[in-house]
Amino acid sequence: MKRYFYLINCIIIFSIVINSNAQKQTFDNGYQNGNPIVPYVGMADPHIFIFNGKPYLYSTRDLDSLAKGRFIMPDWHIWSTNDLLHWKHERTILPTETYMGKSADCWATDMGWRNGKYYFYFSNKNISTGVMVSESPIGPFKDALGKPLLDTGLTTSKEYDPTILMDDDIQKTAYIAFGHHRDDDPKLGYYIAKLNEDMISLAESPRKIVFTGTEDVLSANDKPNLHKYNGVYYLSAGSHYATSTNIYGPYIRRGNSGFGKFGLTQQAHGNYFMWNNQWFHTWCKFHLGKEVAYYRESYLTYLHYKDDGSMVDDTVLLSKHFANGVGQYDANWDNIEAEWYMAGEKIKKGENATGFEVKSCLNNGYLYYPNVRNIKKNATLLFKINPHLGGRIEVRKDSPTGSVLGIIDIPLESSKDYFIYKCRLQNTEGLQNLYLVFKGETNKNLFSIDWLKFE
């Protein structure tokens, strides 16, 4: 029997070495436009953070697409990007760099930051949580304690799968939440505690998070995630979420930001984040019970908030252009929804009768749509617009002050109806980076934009 287990361990270690060496070529050279974010690397538990204006992705890795009965996760990975399309592999963090030592159980992570230092929180399977520190978001990282920050027995739950929230109060108070929640087991749950200024010790004993409400979500899962929007705290597990006006709760069960497809379930570990005045959701898809049983891949889409604060993953984009992902467009599409912008100033998204739109466009504001493919020379661009106070849209190339490709004058209309406006562009054929720049005689809302498309 001992020989049998020795042989199994040798096979696992050999598989880790072979796959790790094979992955290095993909990491060095690979990027993917669209979904999956990066293919063929077993990217799981993706968490994207914006540091100094630049997105960084921290992930776990599923080693073997044919693994049965367990996850084999030998290391963690850091990626960076300038556009959420092209990803550069920055660093591999090994468990031997931490108190864990040799391990194939490098579970989910999260990030914190304070006073110019970056803190990488990691899970030792479902046993404990550690923390590493660096002066750069891409490392190198050093184990800050040489032992767990959250050790077994701290609570009646399990001390793993951390999430960090840096609050927006004057002190920028940091909190850590963690654990495994189950409605049917009172011993299990999510716990939360304030972190000290040093980010590597607890300022208080963890408190158990209480859920209320009847919505059929958050009944059983690990990997909680915290973020804040419009003064409300959102606690999610996968794409299921609850909200509270108090960081400690209780949290009201709200719903699913997704709709079950593309892995948008309670197991869709990931996070919600904002960049350039646009919200996004990144998550991974489980294949449990399928041919690739313990192998995950990560996705990305736009996220919108309803007027009541409900979160909605962009179902139109996912249904029609899932593989395309965010940040690139095709002039042959039926519509480019206005809310699919990649950057915006002096604008506001919101609901309309059919979904979402850019509801408020102010003087000198703009929307940015990069990488629009297949544009014909001197194309005609159509807009569906609710005029409000009227104004004009300048279609510019490459920047808000770039060359003007076309101008649309939008007159003041007394009705609240939508109208179709056309603009003939003076453009070259092919790929374009387009800015829509708004001009008007007032600092109030000039117009709303539902969609744009090329005729």
PyMOL commands that set and color helices and strands:
alter all, ss='L'
color gray80, all
select helices_A, chain A and resi 2-29+95-97+261-263+315-321+338-340
alter helices_A, ss='H'
color red, helices_A
select strands_A, chain A and resi 43-51+54-61+76-81+87-93+106-114+117-124+128-134+142-143+163-166+174-182+189-194+207-208+211-212+220-221+224-229+232-237+240-244+251-256+270-275+278-285+297-305+311-313+329-330+336-337+343-352+355-375+380-386+391-397+404-410+419-424+430-439+447-454
alter strands_A, ss='S'
color yellow, strands_A
deselect
rebuild
show_as cartoon
